[in-house]
Amino acid sequence: MLATVLAGIAEFERDLISERVKSGLAAARARGKVLGRQKEERPKSDRLAPKVLALVAEKRSYRWIARDLGISKNTVAAIVQRKDNTSLCLCVNT
């Protein structure tokens, strides 16, 4: 019986938290706040993209490039993938 009461209280608290989060997000949207990930601006990786692509062309490993430039290997992979996607879009559109 005690467990049932505690479970009910926990569920009620969870509902309150959910309502507060939803109202906070709605208020932020009403103030004009943009929520979510950045759309296309990646200042650091965009600045490093030419260097990354040049090193990839030299057959350097993603790990080596990341360590050399001070970024993560996932960032290196994302830069290469964006370049590949752009190349595909240009080929399809022509």
PyRosetta script that sets phi, psi and omega in degrees:
from pyrosetta import init, pose_from_sequence

init()
pose = pose_from_sequence("MLATVLAGIAEFERDLISERVKSGLAAARARGKVLGRQKEERPKSDRLAPKVLALVAEKRSYRWIARDLGISKNTVAAIVQRKDNTSLCLCVNT")
pose.set_psi(1, -42.8)
pose.set_omega(1, 178.5)
pose.set_phi(2, -62.0)
pose.set_psi(2, -41.1)
pose.set_omega(2, 179.2)
pose.set_phi(3, -62.4)
pose.set_psi(3, -38.3)
pose.set_omega(3, 179.6)
pose.set_phi(4, -65.5)
pose.set_psi(4, -41.9)
pose.set_omega(4, 178.9)
pose.set_phi(5, -64.8)
pose.set_psi(5, -45.5)
pose.set_omega(5, 179.6)
pose.set_phi(6, -64.2)
pose.set_psi(6, -38.2)
pose.set_omega(6, 177.5)
pose.set_phi(7, -64.4)
pose.set_psi(7, -39.2)
pose.set_omega(7, 177.7)
pose.set_phi(8, -64.7)
pose.set_psi(8, -41.6)
pose.set_omega(8, 178.1)
pose.set_phi(9, -65.0)
pose.set_psi(9, -42.1)
pose.set_omega(9, 179.4)
pose.set_phi(10, -62.8)
pose.set_psi(10, -41.2)
pose.set_omega(10, 179.0)
pose.set_phi(11, -64.8)
pose.set_psi(11, -41.2)
pose.set_omega(11, 178.4)
pose.set_phi(12, -62.2)
pose.set_psi(12, -44.8)
pose.set_omega(12, 179.2)
pose.set_phi(13, -62.8)
pose.set_psi(13, -40.9)
pose.set_omega(13, 177.8)
pose.set_phi(14, -60.6)
pose.set_psi(14, -41.1)
pose.set_omega(14, 177.9)
pose.set_phi(15, -64.4)
pose.set_psi(15, -40.5)
pose.set_omega(15, 178.0)
pose.set_phi(16, -63.0)
pose.set_psi(16, -43.9)
pose.set_omega(16, 179.2)
pose.set_phi(17, -61.6)
pose.set_psi(17, -44.0)
pose.set_omega(17, 179.6)
pose.set_phi(18, -60.0)
pose.set_psi(18, -43.6)
pose.set_omega(18, 178.8)
pose.set_phi(19, -63.5)
pose.set_psi(19, -41.9)
pose.set_omega(19, 179.7)
pose.set_phi(20, -64.2)
pose.set_psi(20, -42.0)
pose.set_omega(20, 179.2)
pose.set_phi(21, -64.2)
pose.set_psi(21, -46.0)
pose.set_omega(21, -179.4)
pose.set_phi(22, -62.9)
pose.set_psi(22, -41.3)
pose.set_omega(22, 179.7)
pose.set_phi(23, -69.6)
pose.set_psi(23, -35.3)
pose.set_omega(23, 176.6)
pose.set_phi(24, -64.4)
pose.set_psi(24, -42.7)
pose.set_omega(24, 177.4)
pose.set_phi(25, -65.2)
pose.set_psi(25, -40.1)
pose.set_omega(25, 178.2)
pose.set_phi(26, -64.1)
pose.set_psi(26, -40.5)
pose.set_omega(26, 178.7)
pose.set_phi(27, -65.5)
pose.set_psi(27, -40.5)
pose.set_omega(27, 178.8)
pose.set_phi(28, -63.8)
pose.set_psi(28, -42.9)
pose.set_omega(28, 177.4)
pose.set_phi(29, -62.3)
pose.set_psi(29, -39.4)
pose.set_omega(29, -180.0)
pose.set_phi(30, -64.3)
pose.set_psi(30, -31.5)
pose.set_omega(30, 177.6)
pose.set_phi(31, -79.6)
pose.set_psi(31, -4.7)
pose.set_omega(31, 178.7)
pose.set_phi(32, 93.3)
pose.set_psi(32, 10.3)
pose.set_omega(32, 179.4)
pose.set_phi(33, -69.6)
pose.set_psi(33, 132.7)
pose.set_omega(33, 177.1)
pose.set_phi(34, -89.8)
pose.set_psi(34, 123.7)
pose.set_omega(34, -177.4)
pose.set_phi(35, -103.0)
pose.set_psi(35, 154.1)
pose.set_omega(35, 176.1)
pose.set_phi(36, 101.3)
pose.set_psi(36, -168.2)
pose.set_omega(36, -177.7)
pose.set_phi(37, -73.5)
pose.set_psi(37, 159.9)
pose.set_omega(37, 173.4)
pose.set_phi(38, -64.9)
pose.set_psi(38, 147.4)
pose.set_omega(38, -175.8)
pose.set_phi(39, -77.6)
pose.set_psi(39, -70.1)
pose.set_omega(39, -177.7)
pose.set_phi(40, -131.0)
pose.set_psi(40, -5.8)
pose.set_omega(40, -178.5)
pose.set_phi(41, -82.5)
pose.set_psi(41, 119.4)
pose.set_omega(41, 175.1)
pose.set_phi(42, -136.0)
pose.set_psi(42, 77.4)
pose.set_omega(42, -169.9)
pose.set_phi(43, -53.7)
pose.set_psi(43, -47.8)
pose.set_omega(43, -175.9)
pose.set_phi(44, -68.9)
pose.set_psi(44, -48.8)
pose.set_omega(44, -177.5)
pose.set_phi(45, -70.9)
pose.set_psi(45, -31.1)
pose.set_omega(45, 176.4)
pose.set_phi(46, -67.1)
pose.set_psi(46, -36.3)
pose.set_omega(46, 179.0)
pose.set_phi(47, -68.5)
pose.set_psi(47, -35.8)
pose.set_omega(47, -177.6)
pose.set_phi(48, -88.9)
pose.set_psi(48, -7.8)
pose.set_omega(48, -174.6)
pose.set_phi(49, -55.2)
pose.set_psi(49, -46.4)
pose.set_omega(49, 179.6)
pose.set_phi(50, -60.2)
pose.set_psi(50, -40.0)
pose.set_omega(50, 178.6)
pose.set_phi(51, -64.9)
pose.set_psi(51, -44.6)
pose.set_omega(51, -179.2)
pose.set_phi(52, -60.9)
pose.set_psi(52, -47.4)
pose.set_omega(52, -177.7)
pose.set_phi(53, -66.0)
pose.set_psi(53, -34.8)
pose.set_omega(53, 176.4)
pose.set_phi(54, -65.5)
pose.set_psi(54, -41.6)
pose.set_omega(54, 179.4)
pose.set_phi(55, -69.6)
pose.set_psi(55, -34.7)
pose.set_omega(55, 175.9)
pose.set_phi(56, -64.9)
pose.set_psi(56, -39.0)
pose.set_omega(56, 178.4)
pose.set_phi(57, -64.4)
pose.set_psi(57, -28.0)
pose.set_omega(57, 176.6)
pose.set_phi(58, -81.9)
pose.set_psi(58, 6.1)
pose.set_omega(58, 178.5)
pose.set_phi(59, 67.8)
pose.set_psi(59, 30.0)
pose.set_omega(59, 174.2)
pose.set_phi(60, -77.9)
pose.set_psi(60, 151.6)
pose.set_omega(60, 178.8)
pose.set_phi(61, -76.4)
pose.set_psi(61, 154.9)
pose.set_omega(61, 178.3)
pose.set_phi(62, -59.8)
pose.set_psi(62, -40.0)
pose.set_omega(62, -179.6)
pose.set_phi(63, -63.5)
pose.set_psi(63, -41.8)
pose.set_omega(63, -179.9)
pose.set_phi(64, -65.0)
pose.set_psi(64, -45.2)
pose.set_omega(64, 179.6)
pose.set_phi(65, -60.8)
pose.set_psi(65, -45.6)
pose.set_omega(65, -178.6)
pose.set_phi(66, -60.8)
pose.set_psi(66, -46.0)
pose.set_omega(66, -179.4)
pose.set_phi(67, -64.6)
pose.set_psi(67, -40.9)
pose.set_omega(67, -178.0)
pose.set_phi(68, -66.0)
pose.set_psi(68, -39.3)
pose.set_omega(68, -176.0)
pose.set_phi(69, -95.6)
pose.set_psi(69, -7.9)
pose.set_omega(69, 178.4)
pose.set_phi(70, 77.1)
pose.set_psi(70, 32.8)
pose.set_omega(70, 176.7)
pose.set_phi(71, -126.3)
pose.set_psi(71, 173.4)
pose.set_omega(71, 179.7)
pose.set_phi(72, -83.4)
pose.set_psi(72, 157.1)
pose.set_omega(72, 178.5)
pose.set_phi(73, -68.1)
pose.set_psi(73, -25.1)
pose.set_omega(73, 175.6)
pose.set_phi(74, -66.8)
pose.set_psi(74, -34.9)
pose.set_omega(74, 176.5)
pose.set_phi(75, -66.6)
pose.set_psi(75, -41.1)
pose.set_omega(75, 176.8)
pose.set_phi(76, -59.7)
pose.set_psi(76, -47.5)
pose.set_omega(76, 180.0)
pose.set_phi(77, -61.6)
pose.set_psi(77, -39.3)
pose.set_omega(77, 180.0)
pose.set_phi(78, -65.8)
pose.set_psi(78, -39.7)
pose.set_omega(78, 178.3)
pose.set_phi(79, -62.7)
pose.set_psi(79, -45.7)
pose.set_omega(79, 179.9)
pose.set_phi(80, -64.4)
pose.set_psi(80, -41.6)
pose.set_omega(80, -180.0)
pose.set_phi(81, -64.4)
pose.set_psi(81, -42.0)
pose.set_omega(81, 178.0)
pose.set_phi(82, -61.6)
pose.set_psi(82, -39.3)
pose.set_omega(82, 178.8)
pose.set_phi(83, -65.3)
pose.set_psi(83, -43.5)
pose.set_omega(83, 179.1)
pose.set_phi(84, -64.2)
pose.set_psi(84, -41.9)
pose.set_omega(84, 178.9)
pose.set_phi(85, -64.2)
pose.set_psi(85, -38.2)
pose.set_omega(85, 178.5)
pose.set_phi(86, -65.6)
pose.set_psi(86, -41.6)
pose.set_omega(86, 179.0)
pose.set_phi(87, -62.7)
pose.set_psi(87, -42.1)
pose.set_omega(87, 179.1)
pose.set_phi(88, -63.6)
pose.set_psi(88, -41.0)
pose.set_omega(88, -179.5)
pose.set_phi(89, -64.5)
pose.set_psi(89, -39.0)
pose.set_omega(89, -179.9)
pose.set_phi(90, -67.4)
pose.set_psi(90, -37.8)
pose.set_omega(90, -179.6)
pose.set_phi(91, -69.2)
pose.set_psi(91, -39.4)
pose.set_omega(91, -177.9)
pose.set_phi(92, -70.4)
pose.set_psi(92, -36.9)
pose.set_omega(92, -176.0)
pose.set_phi(93, -77.6)
pose.set_psi(93, -16.4)
pose.set_omega(93, -176.6)
pose.set_phi(94, -86.9)
pose.dump_pdb("model.pdb")
